[in-house]
Amino acid sequence: MRPKIALDINGGDRAPRVNIEAVSLIARNHPEVEIIGVGKTPRWKYDFKLIPEDNSVKTGIMLVKKGEADAFVSAGDTGKIVA
């Protein structure tokens, strides 16, 4: 079974462009991992599953809590993530 990793598209100083590029690169080069992008993004074709949500941190954490993702990664505000 492939591990599922939810990644915050909106987190970080250069989001969403840099995060979308990184997630696409991971999805193309590591087919053994299922990537789930979480967050509002411009509309174009993606190499990964996308869940378009305004609150990407809350949604990513809920995916892990529900067992729909094995991990959540964000370059965003640490305080918001651990709260």
ABEGO torsion letter per residue (X at the ends): XBBBBBBBAABEAAOAAAAAAAAAAAAAABAABBBBBBEBBBBBBBABBBBBBABAAAAAAAAAAAGABABBBBABBAAAAAX
